[in-house]
Amino acid sequence: MDPALQSMIDNLPAATGKSLPEWFAVLEATGLDKHTALMNHLKAEHGVSHGFANGIVLQYRNRGVSQVDDDLVGAQYAGAKAALRPLYDALVVAVTDFGTDVEITPKKASVSLRRHKQFALIEAPSAKRLQLGVNLGDTPPTERLLLTGGMCTHKVSVTALSEVDAELLAWLRAAYDRA
C-alpha cells in the first residue's frame, strides 16, 4: 500500500474519531452512492475535513478492488509517468459518479471502463499525456475529440487536470449511456 495512504488510514481514529471500517459503516448507512454526495455527508454531518473525507470515500468506493488491480495501475503510473496519476484518478472519480454499474478493469498497459460493455479506455502512452479512448459511435470529431480506428471510436489527449472539464465529462457520459 502507498505509504501516504497507509498514514492517512492509520491517522483516521485520532483525526476523525473513527477507523476506516467504522467510516465504511457510516457511509453504507447513508444509501448514497455518488462520490461528492458521500464526501458532503462526511463533511456536513460528521465534521470531517475535505482531505480525510475524500480519502475515506475513495477507499470506500474502491473497497472491492483487488491488490492485483492496484499493482497494475501503480505500475502504469510509476517513474516518469507518476505525474499523470492525478489525471487518471480524476477520470476514475468522475466516471464512478455515473452509476454503481461502472466497472474499472486495469490491464497491464491500460484501464478499461465498462458498463455492459466497454465505453472508454485510459492509457498513458507517454510521460506527458493520458490518452482517453471513448466509444461514441458516429459522433462527429472536433479539434479535441479525434477519430480513431481502434476499439474506441474517438480519442482525447489529457495533459492537465483542467482538461478533465465539462466537455470531456459529457463525452464520457455519452459513451457510458451508450454502453
C-alpha positions in Angstrom: 0.0 0.0 0.0 1.1 3.5 -0.7 2.8 4.9 2.4 0.8 8.2 2.3 -2.4 6.2 2.1 -1.4 4.0 4.9 -0.5 7.0 7.0 -4.0 8.5 6.3 -5.7 5.3 7.4 -3.5 5.0 10.5 -4.3 8.6 11.5 -8.1 8.4 10.9 -9.1 7.4 14.5 -7.1 10.2 16.1 -8.1 12.8 13.5 -11.8 11.8 13.0 -12.8 9.6 15.9 -13.4 6.6 13.8 -11.4 3.9 12.0 -11.8 3.2 8.3 -14.2 0.2 8.8 -16.3 2.4 11.1 -16.5 5.1 8.4 -17.4 2.5 5.8 -20.4 1.5 8.1 -21.4 5.2 8.3 -21.3 5.6 4.5 -23.1 2.3 3.9 -26.0 3.5 6.1 -26.5 6.7 4.1 -27.7 4.9 1.0 -25.7 7.4 -1.1 -23.5 6.2 -4.0 -22.1 9.4 -5.6 -18.6 10.4 -4.6 -19.5 14.1 -4.0 -22.6 13.2 -2.0 -20.7 10.9 0.2 -18.0 13.5 0.8 -20.5 16.2 1.6 -22.2 13.9 4.1 -19.0 13.3 5.9 -18.1 16.9 6.0 -21.5 18.3 6.9 -22.8 15.6 9.3 -19.6 14.5 10.9 -17.2 17.5 10.6 -14.6 15.5 8.6 -12.1 17.7 6.7 -12.1 17.7 2.9 -8.9 15.7 2.6 -10.0 13.0 5.0 -13.5 12.9 3.5 -12.0 12.4 0.1 -9.6 9.7 1.3 -12.4 7.8 3.1 -14.8 7.9 0.2 -12.1 6.8 -2.3 -11.3 3.8 -0.1 -15.0 3.1 0.4 -15.7 3.1 -3.3 -12.7 1.1 -4.1 -13.0 -1.4 -1.3 -13.7 -4.3 -3.8 -10.7 -3.6 -5.9 -8.0 -6.3 -5.6 -4.4 -5.7 -4.8 -3.6 -7.0 -8.3 -5.6 -4.1 -9.8 -3.8 -1.7 -7.5 -0.4 -3.1 -8.6 -1.4 -2.8 -12.3 -2.4 0.8 -12.0 0.6 1.6 -9.8 2.9 0.1 -12.5 1.3 2.2 -15.2 1.9 5.4 -13.3 5.4 4.7 -11.9 8.6 6.6 -12.7 8.3 9.3 -15.3 4.5 8.8 -15.6 3.9 9.4 -11.9 2.8 13.0 -12.6 -0.1 11.6 -14.7 -1.7 9.7 -11.8 -3.8 12.6 -10.6 -5.3 12.8 -14.1 -6.1 9.1 -14.0 -7.6 9.4 -10.5 -9.8 12.4 -11.6 -11.2 10.4 -14.5 -11.9 7.4 -12.4 -13.7 9.5 -9.7 -15.8 11.2 -12.5 -16.9 8.0 -14.1 -17.8 6.3 -10.9 -20.3 9.1 -10.3 -22.2 8.0 -13.4 -23.6 4.9 -11.6 -22.8 1.9 -9.4 -22.6 -0.3 -12.6 -19.2 1.2 -13.7 -16.5 -1.4 -13.8 -12.9 -0.3 -13.7 -10.7 -3.0 -15.1 -6.9 -2.4 -15.0 -4.8 -4.3 -17.5 -1.0 -4.2 -18.0 -0.9 -1.0 -20.1 -4.4 0.4 -19.8 -7.6 0.7 -17.7 -10.9 -0.3 -19.3 -14.0 1.5 -18.2 -17.1 -0.8 -18.6 -20.8 -0.9 -18.1 -22.5 -3.6 -20.1 -19.6 -3.2 -22.5 -16.5 -1.1 -22.6 -17.3 2.6 -23.0 -13.8 4.1 -22.5 -10.1 3.2 -22.1 -7.4 5.1 -20.2 -3.8 4.8 -21.4 -0.6 6.6 -20.6 1.3 6.4 -23.9 4.0 8.9 -22.7 5.1 10.7 -19.6 3.4 13.9 -20.8 -0.2 12.8 -21.5 -3.0 10.4 -21.0 -5.0 9.1 -23.9 -8.6 8.6 -23.3 -10.4 6.4 -25.8 -14.2 6.7 -25.9 -16.9 4.8 -27.8 -19.1 7.5 -29.3 -20.3 5.8 -32.4 -20.8 8.3 -35.2 -20.3 11.4 -33.1 -18.6 14.0 -35.3 -15.0 14.7 -34.4 -13.8 18.1 -33.1 -10.4 19.7 -32.8 -10.1 18.0 -29.4 -12.2 14.8 -29.9 -10.4 12.9 -32.7 -11.5 9.8 -34.6 -9.5 6.6 -34.2 -9.6 3.3 -36.0 -9.3 1.2 -32.9 -11.7 -0.4 -30.5 -12.7 3.0 -29.3 -14.2 5.3 -31.9 -12.7 8.5 -30.6 -9.7 9.6 -28.5 -8.8 12.7 -26.4 -5.4 13.6 -25.1 -5.4 14.8 -21.4 -2.3 16.7 -20.2 -3.7 18.7 -17.2 -6.4 18.4 -14.6 -8.1 21.4 -16.1 -8.7 19.3 -19.2 -10.9 17.0 -17.2 -13.7 19.5 -17.8 -17.4 19.6 -18.6 -16.8 18.9 -22.3 -14.7 15.8 -21.6 -17.1 14.5 -18.9 -20.0 15.0 -21.3 -18.3 12.8 -23.9 -17.5 10.2 -21.2 -21.2 10.3 -20.0 -22.4 9.9 -23.6 -20.2 6.8 -24.0 -21.4 5.4 -20.7 -25.0 6.0 -21.7 -24.4 4.0 -24.9 -22.8 1.1 -23.2 
